[in-house]
Amino acid sequence: QVQLVESGGGLVQAGGSLRLSCAASGRTGSTYAVGWFRQAPGKEREFVTAITWSGSSTYYADSVKGRFTISRDNLKNTVYLQMNSLKPEDTAVYYCAASLTFVFRENDYVYWGQGTQVTVSS
């Protein structure tokens, strides 16, 4: 079992920055990738970004490329999402999740955090 806890969400003005954290605990040794997803009101959950442990490969959705940066701190078992130049469209509940297999297939993310709210005001 892997436990994931997100933190760092809040209210920020458009153009501002926010850093989210995803702390992992439990049996994390088999984790292949950690991803961030978000879900806005009335919309389906969508992929935002992901990072792999081996090789530290990163992947980004086109909507956040150039603005968001995912990183990891293996010593702390924590994944971060640095969000810059935030837009009102980024408002959503952000979830981190751990995959044992692939990066882009949502169904492969078998462990999920509780989510943290990010609200971007104009």
Biotite code that builds the C-alpha atoms (Angstrom):
import biotite.structure as struc

atoms = struc.array([
    struc.Atom([0.000, 0.000, 0.000], chain_id="A", res_id=1, res_name="GLN", atom_name="CA", element="C"),
    struc.Atom([1.155, 3.507, -0.872], chain_id="A", res_id=2, res_name="VAL", atom_name="CA", element="C"),
    struc.Atom([-0.199, 6.555, 0.872], chain_id="A", res_id=3, res_name="GLN", atom_name="CA", element="C"),
    struc.Atom([-0.087, 9.940, -0.838], chain_id="A", res_id=4, res_name="LEU", atom_name="CA", element="C"),
    struc.Atom([-0.807, 13.266, 0.795], chain_id="A", res_id=5, res_name="VAL", atom_name="CA", element="C"),
    struc.Atom([-1.037, 16.496, -1.176], chain_id="A", res_id=6, res_name="GLU", atom_name="CA", element="C"),
    struc.Atom([-0.486, 19.917, 0.309], chain_id="A", res_id=7, res_name="SER", atom_name="CA", element="C"),
    struc.Atom([0.222, 23.470, -0.756], chain_id="A", res_id=8, res_name="GLY", atom_name="CA", element="C"),
    struc.Atom([-3.044, 24.378, -2.402], chain_id="A", res_id=9, res_name="GLY", atom_name="CA", element="C"),
    struc.Atom([-4.738, 27.669, -1.828], chain_id="A", res_id=10, res_name="GLY", atom_name="CA", element="C"),
    struc.Atom([-5.893, 30.913, -3.362], chain_id="A", res_id=11, res_name="LEU", atom_name="CA", element="C"),
    struc.Atom([-3.582, 32.842, -5.645], chain_id="A", res_id=12, res_name="VAL", atom_name="CA", element="C"),
    struc.Atom([-3.991, 35.725, -8.059], chain_id="A", res_id=13, res_name="GLN", atom_name="CA", element="C"),
    struc.Atom([-3.596, 35.245, -11.778], chain_id="A", res_id=14, res_name="ALA", atom_name="CA", element="C"),
    struc.Atom([0.049, 35.385, -12.743], chain_id="A", res_id=15, res_name="GLY", atom_name="CA", element="C"),
    struc.Atom([1.141, 34.189, -9.348], chain_id="A", res_id=16, res_name="GLY", atom_name="CA", element="C"),
    struc.Atom([2.888, 31.023, -8.290], chain_id="A", res_id=17, res_name="SER", atom_name="CA", element="C"),
    struc.Atom([2.143, 28.087, -6.071], chain_id="A", res_id=18, res_name="LEU", atom_name="CA", element="C"),
    struc.Atom([4.009, 24.929, -5.153], chain_id="A", res_id=19, res_name="ARG", atom_name="CA", element="C"),
    struc.Atom([2.207, 21.709, -4.414], chain_id="A", res_id=20, res_name="LEU", atom_name="CA", element="C"),
    struc.Atom([3.741, 18.810, -2.542], chain_id="A", res_id=21, res_name="SER", atom_name="CA", element="C"),
    struc.Atom([2.931, 15.125, -2.652], chain_id="A", res_id=22, res_name="CYS", atom_name="CA", element="C"),
    struc.Atom([4.382, 13.137, 0.213], chain_id="A", res_id=23, res_name="ALA", atom_name="CA", element="C"),
    struc.Atom([4.524, 9.396, -0.292], chain_id="A", res_id=24, res_name="ALA", atom_name="CA", element="C"),
    struc.Atom([4.742, 6.741, 2.378], chain_id="A", res_id=25, res_name="SER", atom_name="CA", element="C"),
    struc.Atom([4.264, 3.034, 2.728], chain_id="A", res_id=26, res_name="GLY", atom_name="CA", element="C"),
    struc.Atom([5.524, 0.539, 0.186], chain_id="A", res_id=27, res_name="ARG", atom_name="CA", element="C"),
    struc.Atom([6.805, 2.944, -2.438], chain_id="A", res_id=28, res_name="THR", atom_name="CA", element="C"),
    struc.Atom([9.591, 0.770, -3.819], chain_id="A", res_id=29, res_name="GLY", atom_name="CA", element="C"),
    struc.Atom([7.551, -0.535, -6.726], chain_id="A", res_id=30, res_name="SER", atom_name="CA", element="C"),
    struc.Atom([6.377, 2.892, -7.895], chain_id="A", res_id=31, res_name="THR", atom_name="CA", element="C"),
    struc.Atom([7.247, 3.613, -11.508], chain_id="A", res_id=32, res_name="TYR", atom_name="CA", element="C"),
    struc.Atom([5.888, 7.125, -11.834], chain_id="A", res_id=33, res_name="ALA", atom_name="CA", element="C"),
    struc.Atom([4.086, 9.803, -9.898], chain_id="A", res_id=34, res_name="VAL", atom_name="CA", element="C"),
    struc.Atom([1.664, 12.011, -11.715], chain_id="A", res_id=35, res_name="GLY", atom_name="CA", element="C"),
    struc.Atom([-0.454, 15.045, -11.079], chain_id="A", res_id=36, res_name="TRP", atom_name="CA", element="C"),
    struc.Atom([-4.043, 15.213, -12.237], chain_id="A", res_id=37, res_name="PHE", atom_name="CA", element="C"),
    struc.Atom([-6.633, 17.913, -11.813], chain_id="A", res_id=38, res_name="ARG", atom_name="CA", element="C"),
    struc.Atom([-10.379, 18.143, -11.900], chain_id="A", res_id=39, res_name="GLN", atom_name="CA", element="C"),
    struc.Atom([-12.299, 21.365, -12.347], chain_id="A", res_id=40, res_name="ALA", atom_name="CA", element="C"),
    struc.Atom([-15.979, 21.675, -11.437], chain_id="A", res_id=41, res_name="PRO", atom_name="CA", element="C"),
    struc.Atom([-18.155, 20.002, -14.028], chain_id="A", res_id=42, res_name="GLY", atom_name="CA", element="C"),
    struc.Atom([-15.205, 18.532, -15.882], chain_id="A", res_id=43, res_name="LYS", atom_name="CA", element="C"),
    struc.Atom([-13.494, 15.187, -15.993], chain_id="A", res_id=44, res_name="GLU", atom_name="CA", element="C"),
    struc.Atom([-10.171, 14.623, -14.353], chain_id="A", res_id=45, res_name="ARG", atom_name="CA", element="C"),
    struc.Atom([-7.253, 15.349, -16.661], chain_id="A", res_id=46, res_name="GLU", atom_name="CA", element="C"),
    struc.Atom([-3.579, 14.576, -16.767], chain_id="A", res_id=47, res_name="PHE", atom_name="CA", element="C"),
    struc.Atom([-1.262, 17.434, -15.864], chain_id="A", res_id=48, res_name="VAL", atom_name="CA", element="C"),
    struc.Atom([2.256, 16.083, -15.503], chain_id="A", res_id=49, res_name="THR", atom_name="CA", element="C"),
    struc.Atom([4.237, 13.059, -14.368], chain_id="A", res_id=50, res_name="ALA", atom_name="CA", element="C"),
    struc.Atom([7.739, 12.074, -13.397], chain_id="A", res_id=51, res_name="ILE", atom_name="CA", element="C"),
    struc.Atom([9.486, 8.718, -13.352], chain_id="A", res_id=52, res_name="THR", atom_name="CA", element="C"),
    struc.Atom([11.884, 7.656, -10.631], chain_id="A", res_id=53, res_name="TRP", atom_name="CA", element="C"),
    struc.Atom([14.453, 5.945, -12.822], chain_id="A", res_id=54, res_name="SER", atom_name="CA", element="C"),
    struc.Atom([15.864, 8.391, -15.315], chain_id="A", res_id=55, res_name="GLY", atom_name="CA", element="C"),
    struc.Atom([13.811, 11.264, -13.943], chain_id="A", res_id=56, res_name="SER", atom_name="CA", element="C"),
    struc.Atom([11.815, 11.617, -17.139], chain_id="A", res_id=57, res_name="SER", atom_name="CA", element="C"),
    struc.Atom([9.103, 14.243, -17.071], chain_id="A", res_id=58, res_name="THR", atom_name="CA", element="C"),
    struc.Atom([5.949, 14.702, -19.102], chain_id="A", res_id=59, res_name="TYR", atom_name="CA", element="C"),
    struc.Atom([3.567, 17.638, -19.339], chain_id="A", res_id=60, res_name="TYR", atom_name="CA", element="C"),
    struc.Atom([0.176, 18.359, -20.755], chain_id="A", res_id=61, res_name="ALA", atom_name="CA", element="C"),
    struc.Atom([0.259, 21.037, -23.436], chain_id="A", res_id=62, res_name="ASP", atom_name="CA", element="C"),
    struc.Atom([-1.885, 23.319, -21.318], chain_id="A", res_id=63, res_name="SER", atom_name="CA", element="C"),
    struc.Atom([0.755, 23.625, -18.602], chain_id="A", res_id=64, res_name="VAL", atom_name="CA", element="C"),
    struc.Atom([3.975, 23.179, -20.546], chain_id="A", res_id=65, res_name="LYS", atom_name="CA", element="C"),
    struc.Atom([6.365, 26.023, -19.865], chain_id="A", res_id=66, res_name="GLY", atom_name="CA", element="C"),
    struc.Atom([4.501, 27.102, -16.749], chain_id="A", res_id=67, res_name="ARG", atom_name="CA", element="C"),
    struc.Atom([4.503, 24.041, -14.496], chain_id="A", res_id=68, res_name="PHE", atom_name="CA", element="C"),
    struc.Atom([7.516, 22.059, -13.360], chain_id="A", res_id=69, res_name="THR", atom_name="CA", element="C"),
    struc.Atom([7.440, 18.671, -11.680], chain_id="A", res_id=70, res_name="ILE", atom_name="CA", element="C"),
    struc.Atom([10.337, 17.497, -9.556], chain_id="A", res_id=71, res_name="SER", atom_name="CA", element="C"),
    struc.Atom([11.129, 14.925, -6.933], chain_id="A", res_id=72, res_name="ARG", atom_name="CA", element="C"),
    struc.Atom([13.107, 14.619, -3.731], chain_id="A", res_id=73, res_name="ASP", atom_name="CA", element="C"),
    struc.Atom([13.872, 10.956, -3.219], chain_id="A", res_id=74, res_name="ASN", atom_name="CA", element="C"),
    struc.Atom([15.279, 11.501, 0.250], chain_id="A", res_id=75, res_name="LEU", atom_name="CA", element="C"),
    struc.Atom([11.937, 12.880, 1.372], chain_id="A", res_id=76, res_name="LYS", atom_name="CA", element="C"),
    struc.Atom([9.796, 10.662, -0.870], chain_id="A", res_id=77, res_name="ASN", atom_name="CA", element="C"),
    struc.Atom([8.120, 13.803, -2.080], chain_id="A", res_id=78, res_name="THR", atom_name="CA", element="C"),
    struc.Atom([7.080, 15.044, -5.498], chain_id="A", res_id=79, res_name="VAL", atom_name="CA", element="C"),
    struc.Atom([6.592, 18.741, -6.101], chain_id="A", res_id=80, res_name="TYR", atom_name="CA", element="C"),
    struc.Atom([4.590, 20.678, -8.632], chain_id="A", res_id=81, res_name="LEU", atom_name="CA", element="C"),
    struc.Atom([5.825, 24.216, -9.131], chain_id="A", res_id=82, res_name="GLN", atom_name="CA", element="C"),
    struc.Atom([3.121, 26.252, -10.828], chain_id="A", res_id=83, res_name="MET", atom_name="CA", element="C"),
    struc.Atom([4.016, 29.625, -12.290], chain_id="A", res_id=84, res_name="ASN", atom_name="CA", element="C"),
    struc.Atom([2.056, 32.130, -14.345], chain_id="A", res_id=85, res_name="SER", atom_name="CA", element="C"),
    struc.Atom([-1.157, 30.696, -13.016], chain_id="A", res_id=86, res_name="LEU", atom_name="CA", element="C"),
    struc.Atom([-4.363, 31.317, -14.905], chain_id="A", res_id=87, res_name="LYS", atom_name="CA", element="C"),
    struc.Atom([-7.988, 31.127, -13.776], chain_id="A", res_id=88, res_name="PRO", atom_name="CA", element="C"),
    struc.Atom([-8.293, 28.071, -16.020], chain_id="A", res_id=89, res_name="GLU", atom_name="CA", element="C"),
    struc.Atom([-5.903, 26.281, -13.679], chain_id="A", res_id=90, res_name="ASP", atom_name="CA", element="C"),
    struc.Atom([-8.488, 26.344, -10.911], chain_id="A", res_id=91, res_name="THR", atom_name="CA", element="C"),
    struc.Atom([-9.172, 22.764, -9.900], chain_id="A", res_id=92, res_name="ALA", atom_name="CA", element="C"),
    struc.Atom([-8.627, 20.112, -7.300], chain_id="A", res_id=93, res_name="VAL", atom_name="CA", element="C"),
    struc.Atom([-5.167, 18.709, -7.855], chain_id="A", res_id=94, res_name="TYR", atom_name="CA", element="C"),
    struc.Atom([-4.424, 15.077, -7.138], chain_id="A", res_id=95, res_name="TYR", atom_name="CA", element="C"),
    struc.Atom([-1.172, 13.201, -7.065], chain_id="A", res_id=96, res_name="CYS", atom_name="CA", element="C"),
    struc.Atom([-1.121, 9.534, -7.926], chain_id="A", res_id=97, res_name="ALA", atom_name="CA", element="C"),
    struc.Atom([1.358, 6.687, -8.161], chain_id="A", res_id=98, res_name="ALA", atom_name="CA", element="C"),
    struc.Atom([1.611, 4.306, -11.079], chain_id="A", res_id=99, res_name="SER", atom_name="CA", element="C"),
    struc.Atom([3.270, 0.917, -11.040], chain_id="A", res_id=100, res_name="LEU", atom_name="CA", element="C"),
    struc.Atom([3.453, 0.701, -14.838], chain_id="A", res_id=101, res_name="THR", atom_name="CA", element="C"),
    struc.Atom([2.967, 3.595, -17.253], chain_id="A", res_id=102, res_name="PHE", atom_name="CA", element="C"),
    struc.Atom([2.760, 7.373, -17.286], chain_id="A", res_id=103, res_name="VAL", atom_name="CA", element="C"),
    struc.Atom([-0.201, 8.483, -19.375], chain_id="A", res_id=104, res_name="PHE", atom_name="CA", element="C"),
    struc.Atom([-2.856, 5.875, -18.687], chain_id="A", res_id=105, res_name="ARG", atom_name="CA", element="C"),
    struc.Atom([-4.996, 7.075, -15.820], chain_id="A", res_id=106, res_name="GLU", atom_name="CA", element="C"),
    struc.Atom([-6.179, 3.572, -14.986], chain_id="A", res_id=107, res_name="ASN", atom_name="CA", element="C"),
    struc.Atom([-2.594, 2.577, -14.244], chain_id="A", res_id=108, res_name="ASP", atom_name="CA", element="C"),
    struc.Atom([-2.428, 5.023, -11.358], chain_id="A", res_id=109, res_name="TYR", atom_name="CA", element="C"),
    struc.Atom([-3.579, 2.786, -8.551], chain_id="A", res_id=110, res_name="VAL", atom_name="CA", element="C"),
    struc.Atom([-2.808, 4.994, -5.553], chain_id="A", res_id=111, res_name="TYR", atom_name="CA", element="C"),
    struc.Atom([-4.315, 8.445, -5.159], chain_id="A", res_id=112, res_name="TRP", atom_name="CA", element="C"),
    struc.Atom([-4.073, 11.284, -2.718], chain_id="A", res_id=113, res_name="GLY", atom_name="CA", element="C"),
    struc.Atom([-7.039, 13.144, -1.314], chain_id="A", res_id=114, res_name="GLN", atom_name="CA", element="C"),
    struc.Atom([-6.517, 16.217, -3.460], chain_id="A", res_id=115, res_name="GLY", atom_name="CA", element="C"),
    struc.Atom([-5.757, 19.837, -2.730], chain_id="A", res_id=116, res_name="THR", atom_name="CA", element="C"),
    struc.Atom([-7.745, 22.814, -3.965], chain_id="A", res_id=117, res_name="GLN", atom_name="CA", element="C"),
    struc.Atom([-6.077, 25.407, -6.166], chain_id="A", res_id=118, res_name="VAL", atom_name="CA", element="C"),
    struc.Atom([-8.049, 28.547, -6.900], chain_id="A", res_id=119, res_name="THR", atom_name="CA", element="C"),
    struc.Atom([-6.715, 31.221, -9.231], chain_id="A", res_id=120, res_name="VAL", atom_name="CA", element="C"),
    struc.Atom([-8.503, 34.539, -9.140], chain_id="A", res_id=121, res_name="SER", atom_name="CA", element="C"),
    struc.Atom([-8.483, 37.176, -11.846], chain_id="A", res_id=122, res_name="SER", atom_name="CA", element="C"),
])
